[in-house]
Amino acid sequence: MLLAKSPYFLTREEWYAYDINKGFYVLTDAGKAIPEVVKSYKEFYKLLETVRLRDPLPGKRQSNSLKTRPRRR
C-alpha cells in the first residue's frame, strides 16, 4: 500500500487553521512568514484543484440535470 505524505504546511499546528465557513485550510501569520510553508500550501491547493477538475469517470456522463437525466415512469 502506498501512503501519501502530508503537505509540509500541515506538519505544525501553528502554521495553519481550518476555516469552517470557507471549507479549506488557511495559513496563519506564523505560516505565512515561512517561504517553505507558503510554497507547500500553494502546491497542495494547486494539486487539489487539478484532481477536482479531472473527469472522475471518462466517457460517462456525471450530470444530474433534467436535460440529461432519464425520466422516471
C-alpha positions as a Markdown table, in Angstrom:
| # | Residue | x | y | z |
|---|---|---|---|---|
| 1 | Met | 0.0 | 0.0 | 0.0 |
| 2 | Leu | 1.2 | 3.5 | -0.9 |
| 3 | Leu | 0.7 | 6.1 | 1.8 |
| 4 | Ala | 0.5 | 9.7 | 0.8 |
| 5 | Lys | 2.7 | 12.1 | 2.8 |
| 6 | Ser | 1.0 | 15.1 | 4.5 |
| 7 | Pro | 1.8 | 18.5 | 3.0 |
| 8 | Tyr | 4.6 | 20.3 | 4.8 |
| 9 | Phe | 2.4 | 23.2 | 5.9 |
| 10 | Leu | 0.3 | 20.7 | 7.9 |
| 11 | Thr | 3.2 | 19.5 | 10.0 |
| 12 | Arg | 3.0 | 22.3 | 12.6 |
| 13 | Glu | -0.4 | 23.4 | 14.0 |
| 14 | Glu | 0.7 | 27.0 | 14.5 |
| 15 | Trp | 1.1 | 27.3 | 10.7 |
| 16 | Tyr | -2.5 | 26.6 | 9.7 |
| 17 | Ala | -6.1 | 26.7 | 10.7 |
| 18 | Tyr | -9.2 | 25.2 | 9.1 |
| 19 | Asp | -11.8 | 27.7 | 8.1 |
| 20 | Ile | -15.2 | 26.1 | 8.5 |
| 21 | Asn | -17.0 | 28.8 | 6.6 |
| 22 | Lys | -14.7 | 28.6 | 3.6 |
| 23 | Gly | -14.2 | 24.8 | 3.8 |
| 24 | Phe | -10.4 | 24.8 | 3.5 |
| 25 | Tyr | -7.2 | 25.4 | 5.3 |
| 26 | Val | -5.8 | 28.9 | 5.7 |
| 27 | Leu | -2.3 | 29.9 | 6.7 |
| 28 | Thr | -1.8 | 31.7 | 10.0 |
| 29 | Asp | 0.6 | 34.7 | 10.2 |
| 30 | Ala | 3.3 | 32.3 | 11.5 |
| 31 | Gly | 2.8 | 30.1 | 8.5 |
| 32 | Lys | 2.8 | 33.0 | 6.0 |
| 33 | Ala | 6.2 | 34.1 | 7.4 |
| 34 | Ile | 8.0 | 30.9 | 6.2 |
| 35 | Pro | 8.5 | 30.6 | 2.5 |
| 36 | Glu | 8.7 | 26.8 | 2.5 |
| 37 | Val | 5.3 | 26.7 | 4.2 |
| 38 | Val | 3.7 | 29.1 | 1.7 |
| 39 | Lys | 5.2 | 27.0 | -1.2 |
| 40 | Ser | 3.8 | 23.8 | 0.3 |
| 41 | Tyr | 0.4 | 25.4 | 0.7 |
| 42 | Lys | 0.2 | 26.7 | -2.8 |
| 43 | Glu | 1.4 | 23.3 | -4.2 |
| 44 | Phe | -1.2 | 21.4 | -2.2 |
| 45 | Tyr | -4.2 | 23.5 | -3.4 |
| 46 | Lys | -2.9 | 23.5 | -7.0 |
| 47 | Leu | -2.8 | 19.7 | -6.8 |
| 48 | Leu | -6.2 | 19.5 | -5.2 |
| 49 | Glu | -7.7 | 21.8 | -7.9 |
| 50 | Thr | -6.1 | 19.6 | -10.6 |
| 51 | Val | -7.7 | 16.5 | -9.1 |
| 52 | Arg | -11.1 | 18.2 | -8.8 |
| 53 | Leu | -11.1 | 19.3 | -12.5 |
| 54 | Arg | -10.4 | 15.8 | -13.8 |
| 55 | Asp | -13.3 | 13.8 | -15.1 |
| 56 | Pro | -13.8 | 11.1 | -12.5 |
| 57 | Leu | -15.2 | 8.6 | -15.0 |
| 58 | Pro | -14.0 | 9.3 | -18.5 |
| 59 | Gly | -16.7 | 8.6 | -21.1 |
| 60 | Lys | -19.6 | 8.6 | -18.7 |
| 61 | Arg | -22.0 | 11.4 | -18.0 |
| 62 | Gln | -22.0 | 12.8 | -14.5 |
| 63 | Ser | -24.7 | 15.4 | -15.0 |
| 64 | Asn | -27.9 | 15.4 | -12.9 |
| 65 | Ser | -29.7 | 18.0 | -14.9 |
| 66 | Leu | -33.2 | 17.4 | -16.3 |
| 67 | Lys | -31.9 | 17.5 | -19.8 |
| 68 | Thr | -29.6 | 14.5 | -19.4 |
| 69 | Arg | -31.3 | 12.6 | -16.6 |
| 70 | Pro | -33.7 | 9.9 | -17.9 |
| 71 | Arg | -37.3 | 10.4 | -17.0 |
| 72 | Arg | -38.9 | 8.3 | -14.3 |
| 73 | Arg | -42.1 | 6.5 | -15.1 |
